């Protein structure tokens, strides 16, 4: 494989890639390849990163958080205020139009948020909207959001994954129609969607001038869904793409030799961890024993994986959250050193001196999953990898058919622990532990309005997760980007390529 890539890179350097890149520069088009396929482009019916990326290009949110300063600014809303601890009032921006010509007003906010927060409508991102009890129209450009309970992270969520749909169109076509022909207010319009293959965006000429997102300079973005990353790299080297992300560290190192490309990397908010199903319904009964779970923690050399497989910038975690998120305090968390002998001892104490068999389910970062398989086998746990698409994995996990899950989570770029730890341990769809004490602590952290009390609740929850070894916190992930040399872009920790900021030199 190394020799193969050496030959490919040598050919690329010899032939040069300037002509394809120059053609796209003249056409003012960026061709972007991504390794996931969204199950639905509608942001409320999609959980993978490419869907989140598309959501921010095509739609807008009520509030905008500046990725450089973390300052909140108005987007579709111009002002907001808490009326009481459960009622948030927002003034809406006037003069905004959806891509199909519909005028944006309170009806759009009311319909969208009431629809997606209703469990009967089965949003797959229910954790992002479950705090909404109802939304009321006050007048044409004013709404009130009433929360089910106090929810101090509301502003952060309204600045992240919660986009607004056109009410008349959405009522007519629903999530399926929104996937086939997406309509938003965002800086880019969808002009073509070949489902499962490609989506084409074109600059919105009517994008409102007061948006905190700047007016795009790139005319068109062609996004191709290419599940095989080696194919992406080959296309990049051949001049068939202008921008890719999530390339492997070893490939990034080799691609630096290509003079027409730029390779940029950085730590992201996305965390990796192993989630263990410990409830009575667990398909792997051995995982109900805390000694087995602690053995798995000791079996994996997280530091070596972070430095050798993930790449520069990756940091080992001791908690299921990202350090910048409000409430991510691992000061009381148990830390498990890499200790295979201790792992084997714990397994023997639990009644498994010869180990046992289990399946490790994973849907991305396959090389990392394979490394963990080897670590587990080294202490006697005969692990088999089950690798597939995220939608299938999620369905099996929620149906209690997954014992050990290799999860990665970017929190929808929400900078609050309620968007990470609570998703997996607060008794909702993705919780395969269902620990009452943990659910109570996270519920308190998610709802108490006193910031210091929130911090205490999250700290204690993270301490319990680690003490009971409900998971194996692994590390933060690093994203390596490859782009044509003349394309200007800024990488952000939230893994969000902001095409509206990009430009050709």
Buried (B, 14 or more C-beta within 10 A) or exposed (E): EEEEBEEBBEEBBEEEBBEBBBEBBEEBBBBBBBBBBBBBBBBBBBBBBBBBBBBBBBBBBBBBBEBEEEEBBBBBBBEBEBEEEBBBBBBBBEEBBBBEEBBBBBBBBBBBBBBBBBEEBEBBBBBBBBBBBBBBBBEEBBBBBBBEEBBBBBBBBBBBBBBBBBBBBBEEBBBEBBBBBBBBBBBBBBEEBEEEEBBBBBBBEEBBEEBBBEEBBBEBBBBBBBEEBBEBBBBBBBBBBBBBBBBBBBBBEBBEEBEBBBBBBBBBBBBBBBBBBBEEEBBBEBBBBBBBBBBBBBBBBBBEBBBEBBBEBBBBBBBBBBBEBBBBBBEBBBEBEBBBEBBBBBBBBBEBEEBBEBBBBBBBBEEBBBBBBEBBBBBBBEBEBBBEBBBEBBEBBBEBBBBBBBBBBBBBBBBBBBBBBBBBBBBBBBBBBBBEEBBBBBBBBBBBEEEEEBBBBBBBBBBBBBEBBBBBBBBBBBBBBBBBEBBEBEBBBBBBBBBBBBBBE
